[in-house]
């Protein structure tokens, strides 16, 4: 849909919202959310369901340098927890009537022989970003393609909305490096506690990002920064976002790490921006910087910092409510209710008489 067609769609949806049986603007952000989903899906009758959470798991070479409070093995263990339905995002998805799909893009283990995990491993984790590019060109391209295909598969299965989530010990270090490089800010402004590192461990995490940034020549494209500093799961989430415009699919963005992926996708292809709904404001310090750079207003602020897509899935019911309102809420005309303009006109007639 070209810009003119989108502008015409926006006008029609706004007219519909203005005619609902409520004072103009009384639903505030719900009106704005309904509009955003309508524009993303390019329809006057948007839908918040079916919805699917796409979770990508991968390991990071830098995790061996003590940048996380948890051991590397947790990535594989949590992937199994996802398919077992025991993770927070799984419970939230069940409550929201949503599906969960789990992808092993780069977990440092032998291939999972478990039903429910998409076996699309590109490599057993990335290289250590302190000393080498995270991915080869081929690995980065493969991870992007995996994310794009995941979006296509979800849409083909009926999804109108997807959330992007991740699991990867060490991935807040990678996300912090991506943030610092893209916004040209110091490492200590981009790095936060992640899984809960403090003191010397946090200082070590800052040094790891500083070392990674020192390898760069400057002037790299967002795509090259992704290859140099990103994770396989982060690249896959970028791929999901890049595929969304063509398939008119809404992508609900989770916290810090998935927001970095979304921001990079927008910098690679600006068309992605209208497909994005920002699910929540993470308590990870760098997330505020990402949201500012993206000019984004998240739906929720619950002080979450779990990842997994958990905050994005919590936003699913709001999307569904907003879409249902736009499709089903009566207008003044259909309900036989006088609107403010009609009341004003009647009053003027009475005065004239």
C-alpha positions as CSV (number, residue, x, y, z in Angstrom):
1,X,0.0,0.0,0.0
2,X,1.5,3.3,-1.0
3,X,1.6,6.5,1.1
4,X,-1.6,7.9,-0.4
5,X,-3.5,4.7,0.1
6,X,-2.3,4.6,3.7
7,X,-3.3,8.2,4.3
8,X,-6.8,7.4,2.9
9,X,-7.0,4.3,5.2
10,X,-5.9,6.4,8.2
11,X,-8.7,9.0,7.4
12,X,-11.4,6.2,7.2
13,X,-10.3,4.6,10.4
14,X,-10.2,7.9,12.2
15,X,-13.7,8.8,11.0
16,X,-14.9,5.4,12.3
17,X,-13.2,6.0,15.7
18,X,-14.7,9.5,15.9
19,X,-18.2,8.1,15.4
20,X,-18.0,5.5,18.2
21,X,-20.4,6.0,21.1
22,X,-18.0,7.9,23.3
23,X,-16.6,11.4,23.7
24,X,-13.9,12.1,21.1
25,X,-10.5,10.8,22.4
26,X,-12.0,9.2,25.5
27,X,-10.3,5.9,24.9
28,X,-6.9,7.6,24.5
29,X,-4.2,5.1,23.8
30,X,-6.7,2.4,22.8
31,X,-7.8,4.5,19.9
32,X,-4.1,5.0,18.9
33,X,-3.5,1.3,19.2
34,X,-6.4,0.3,17.0
35,X,-5.2,2.8,14.4
36,X,-1.7,1.4,14.6
37,X,-2.9,-2.2,14.0
38,X,-5.2,-1.1,11.2
39,X,-2.3,0.6,9.4
40,X,0.0,-2.4,10.0
41,X,-2.5,-4.9,8.7
42,X,-3.8,-2.4,6.0
43,X,-7.4,-2.9,6.8
44,X,-10.3,-1.1,8.4
45,X,-11.2,-4.3,10.3
46,X,-7.9,-5.3,12.2
47,X,-7.6,-8.4,14.3
48,X,-5.5,-9.0,17.4
49,X,-5.8,-12.8,17.1
50,X,-4.6,-15.3,16.1
51,X,-1.3,-14.4,17.7
52,X,2.0,-16.2,18.0
53,X,5.1,-15.7,20.1
54,X,8.3,-16.5,18.1
55,X,11.2,-17.3,20.5
56,X,14.7,-17.6,19.2
57,X,17.5,-19.3,21.3
58,X,21.2,-19.0,20.8
59,X,24.4,-18.7,22.7
60,X,27.1,-16.0,22.7
61,X,30.9,-16.5,22.8
62,X,31.3,-13.5,25.2
63,X,29.3,-15.4,27.8
64,X,32.4,-17.4,28.6
65,X,33.9,-14.1,30.0
66,X,31.6,-13.9,33.0
67,X,29.2,-11.3,31.7
68,X,26.1,-13.1,33.0
69,X,25.0,-14.2,36.4
70,X,24.0,-17.6,34.8
71,X,26.0,-20.3,33.2
72,X,25.9,-20.9,29.5
73,X,24.0,-24.2,29.9
74,X,20.9,-22.3,30.9
75,X,20.2,-21.4,27.2
76,X,19.6,-25.0,26.3
77,X,17.7,-25.7,29.6
78,X,15.3,-22.8,29.0
79,X,14.7,-23.9,25.4
80,X,13.4,-27.2,26.8
81,X,11.4,-25.3,29.4
82,X,9.7,-23.3,26.6
83,X,8.5,-26.4,24.8
84,X,7.5,-27.9,28.1
85,X,5.2,-24.9,28.7
86,X,6.8,-24.0,32.0
87,X,8.4,-20.6,31.2
88,X,6.7,-17.3,32.0
89,X,6.0,-16.5,28.4
90,X,4.2,-19.8,28.0
91,X,1.9,-19.1,30.9
92,X,1.2,-15.6,29.5
93,X,0.6,-17.0,26.1
94,X,-1.9,-19.6,27.4
95,X,-3.8,-16.8,29.2
96,X,-3.9,-14.7,26.1
97,X,-5.0,-17.6,23.8
98,X,-1.7,-17.3,21.8
99,X,0.7,-19.9,20.3
100,X,4.4,-20.2,21.1
101,X,7.0,-21.4,18.6
102,X,10.6,-22.0,19.7
103,X,13.6,-21.9,17.3
104,X,17.1,-23.2,18.1
105,X,19.1,-20.8,15.9
106,X,22.4,-21.2,17.7
107,X,22.3,-23.0,21.1
108,X,25.7,-24.5,22.1
109,X,24.6,-28.1,22.3
110,X,23.9,-31.1,20.1
111,X,20.8,-30.8,18.0
112,X,17.6,-31.0,20.1
113,X,15.7,-34.2,19.5
114,X,12.5,-32.8,21.0
115,X,9.2,-32.2,19.4
116,X,8.3,-28.5,19.5
117,X,11.8,-27.0,18.9
118,X,12.5,-25.9,15.3
119,X,15.9,-27.3,14.6
120,X,17.4,-24.5,12.5
121,X,20.8,-24.2,14.2
122,X,23.2,-22.1,12.2
123,X,26.2,-22.5,14.6
124,X,26.8,-23.4,18.2
125,X,26.8,-19.8,19.3
126,X,28.6,-16.8,18.1
127,X,32.3,-15.9,18.3
128,X,33.5,-13.8,21.2
129,X,32.7,-10.2,20.1
130,X,35.6,-8.9,22.2
131,X,38.1,-10.4,19.7
132,X,36.3,-11.3,16.5
133,X,33.1,-10.7,14.5
134,X,30.2,-12.4,16.1
135,X,29.1,-14.1,12.8
136,X,30.4,-14.8,9.4
137,X,28.5,-13.2,6.5
138,X,26.9,-16.6,5.8
139,X,25.9,-17.1,9.4
140,X,24.3,-13.7,9.7
141,X,22.4,-14.2,6.4
142,X,21.2,-17.6,7.5
143,X,19.9,-16.2,10.8
144,X,18.1,-13.4,9.1
145,X,16.5,-15.9,6.7
146,X,15.4,-18.1,9.6
147,X,13.5,-15.2,11.2
148,X,11.9,-14.2,7.9
149,X,10.7,-17.8,7.3
150,X,9.4,-18.0,10.9
151,X,7.2,-15.0,10.2
152,X,6.0,-16.5,6.9
153,X,5.2,-19.8,8.6
154,X,3.3,-18.0,11.4
155,X,1.2,-16.0,8.9
156,X,0.6,-19.1,6.9
157,X,-0.7,-20.8,10.1
158,X,-3.1,-17.9,10.5
159,X,-1.3,-15.4,12.8
160,X,-2.2,-11.8,12.3
161,X,0.1,-10.7,15.2
162,X,3.5,-12.1,16.3
163,X,5.7,-11.2,19.3
164,X,9.5,-11.5,19.1
165,X,11.3,-13.0,22.1
166,X,14.7,-14.6,22.8
167,X,16.8,-16.7,25.0
168,X,20.6,-16.5,25.1
169,X,23.0,-16.2,28.0
170,X,25.2,-13.2,27.3
171,X,22.8,-11.5,24.9
172,X,22.4,-8.3,26.9
173,X,26.1,-7.8,26.4
174,X,25.7,-8.2,22.6
175,X,22.6,-5.9,22.7
176,X,24.5,-3.3,24.6
177,X,27.3,-3.3,22.1
178,X,24.8,-3.0,19.3
179,X,23.2,0.0,21.0
180,X,26.4,1.7,21.8
181,X,27.7,1.3,18.2
182,X,24.4,2.4,16.5
183,X,23.9,5.5,18.7
184,X,27.7,6.3,19.1
185,X,27.5,6.4,22.9
186,X,30.0,5.1,25.5
187,X,29.8,1.5,26.6
188,X,28.9,2.4,30.2
189,X,25.8,4.2,29.1
190,X,24.5,1.2,27.1
191,X,25.4,-1.6,29.6
192,X,23.0,-2.6,32.4
193,X,22.8,-5.5,34.9
194,X,21.0,-7.9,32.5
195,X,20.5,-11.1,34.5
196,X,21.7,-9.4,37.6
197,X,25.4,-8.6,37.5
198,X,26.8,-5.9,39.7
199,X,30.1,-4.5,41.0
200,X,33.2,-6.1,39.4
201,X,31.1,-8.3,37.2
202,X,29.2,-5.3,35.8
203,X,32.5,-3.5,35.2
204,X,33.8,-6.5,33.3
205,X,30.7,-6.4,31.2
206,X,31.4,-2.8,30.3
207,X,35.0,-3.7,29.4
208,X,33.8,-6.5,27.2
209,X,31.6,-4.0,25.2
210,X,34.4,-1.5,25.1
211,X,36.7,-4.2,23.6
212,X,34.1,-5.1,21.0
213,X,33.6,-1.5,20.0
214,X,37.3,-0.9,19.7
215,X,37.5,-3.5,16.9
216,X,35.2,-1.4,14.7
217,X,36.6,1.0,12.1
218,X,33.6,3.3,12.3
219,X,31.0,4.0,9.6
220,X,29.7,0.4,9.4
221,X,26.2,-0.1,8.1
222,X,23.5,-1.4,10.5
223,X,23.7,-4.7,8.7
224,X,27.5,-4.9,9.3
225,X,27.1,-3.9,12.9
226,X,24.6,-6.7,13.3
227,X,27.2,-9.2,11.9
228,X,30.0,-7.8,14.0
229,X,28.3,-7.5,17.4
230,X,24.9,-9.3,17.3
231,X,23.7,-12.7,18.2
232,X,22.1,-15.4,16.0
233,X,18.9,-15.0,17.9
234,X,19.0,-11.2,17.5
235,X,19.6,-11.5,13.8
236,X,16.6,-13.9,13.5
237,X,14.4,-11.3,15.2
238,X,15.6,-8.7,12.8
239,X,14.6,-11.1,10.0
240,X,11.1,-11.4,11.5
241,X,10.7,-7.6,11.4
242,X,12.1,-7.3,7.9
243,X,9.5,-9.8,6.6
244,X,6.5,-8.1,8.4
245,X,5.7,-5.3,5.8
246,X,5.2,-7.7,2.9
247,X,2.9,-9.9,4.9
248,X,1.0,-7.1,6.7
249,X,1.8,-8.7,10.0
250,X,2.0,-6.8,13.3
251,X,5.2,-7.4,15.3
252,X,4.9,-6.8,19.1
253,X,8.4,-5.9,20.4
254,X,9.4,-7.2,23.8
255,X,12.2,-5.6,26.0
256,X,15.8,-4.5,25.5
257,X,17.1,-7.2,23.3
258,X,14.2,-7.6,21.0
259,X,13.9,-3.8,20.8
260,X,17.5,-3.6,19.6
261,X,16.5,-6.1,16.9
262,X,13.5,-4.0,15.9
263,X,15.5,-0.8,15.9
264,X,18.1,-2.4,13.6
265,X,15.4,-3.7,11.3
266,X,14.0,-0.1,11.0
267,X,17.4,1.3,10.2
268,X,17.8,-1.4,7.5
269,X,14.3,-0.9,6.1
270,X,12.2,2.0,7.3
271,X,9.0,0.3,6.1
272,X,9.3,-1.9,9.1
273,X,8.4,1.0,11.5
274,X,4.6,0.9,10.9
275,X,4.5,-2.8,11.6
276,X,5.8,-2.5,15.1
277,X,3.9,-2.2,18.4
278,X,6.2,-1.7,21.4
279,X,5.0,-4.0,24.1
280,X,6.5,-2.7,27.3
281,X,9.2,-0.6,28.9
282,X,11.9,-2.8,30.4
283,X,13.8,-1.9,33.5
284,X,17.1,-2.6,31.7
285,X,18.7,0.9,31.5
286,X,19.5,0.7,27.8
287,X,15.9,0.1,26.9
288,X,15.0,3.7,27.5
289,X,17.7,4.8,25.0
290,X,16.3,2.3,22.4
291,X,12.8,3.6,22.8
292,X,13.9,7.2,22.5
293,X,15.9,6.4,19.3
294,X,12.9,4.6,17.9
295,X,10.4,7.4,18.9
296,X,8.4,4.6,20.5
297,X,5.8,4.6,23.2
298,X,5.4,1.2,24.8
299,X,2.0,-0.1,26.0
300,X,3.0,-1.3,29.4
301,X,5.5,-0.4,32.1
302,X,5.7,-3.2,34.6
303,X,9.4,-3.1,35.4
304,X,10.0,-6.4,33.6
305,X,13.5,-7.5,32.5
306,X,12.9,-11.2,31.8
307,X,13.0,-11.3,28.0
308,X,11.5,-14.4,26.3
309,X,8.9,-12.2,24.7
310,X,7.1,-12.1,28.0
311,X,6.2,-8.4,28.1
312,X,5.2,-8.5,24.4
313,X,2.8,-11.4,25.0
314,X,1.3,-9.5,28.0
315,X,0.3,-6.8,25.6
316,X,-1.6,-9.2,23.3
317,X,-4.9,-8.8,25.1
318,X,-4.7,-5.0,24.7
319,X,-4.2,-5.4,21.0
320,X,-7.1,-7.7,20.7
321,X,-9.4,-5.4,22.8
322,X,-8.5,-2.4,20.6
323,X,-9.2,-4.3,17.4
324,X,-12.4,-5.7,18.7
325,X,-13.5,-2.2,19.8
326,X,-12.8,-0.8,16.3
327,X,-14.7,-3.7,14.6
328,X,-17.7,-4.0,17.0
329,X,-18.3,-0.9,19.1
330,X,-21.4,0.9,18.0
331,X,-21.4,4.3,16.3
332,X,-23.7,7.1,17.2
333,X,-25.7,6.3,14.1
334,X,-25.9,2.6,14.5
335,X,-26.9,2.9,18.2
336,X,-29.4,5.8,17.7
337,X,-27.4,7.9,20.2
338,X,-27.1,11.6,19.7
339,X,-23.5,12.8,19.3
340,X,-22.2,16.1,20.5
341,X,-22.5,17.8,17.1
342,X,-26.2,16.7,16.9
343,X,-26.9,17.9,20.4
344,X,-25.3,21.2,19.6
345,X,-27.3,21.6,16.5
346,X,-30.6,20.7,18.3
347,X,-29.8,23.3,20.9
348,X,-29.2,26.0,18.3
349,X,-32.5,25.1,16.7
350,X,-34.3,25.4,20.0
351,X,-32.8,28.9,20.6
352,X,-33.8,29.9,17.1
353,X,-37.4,28.9,17.8
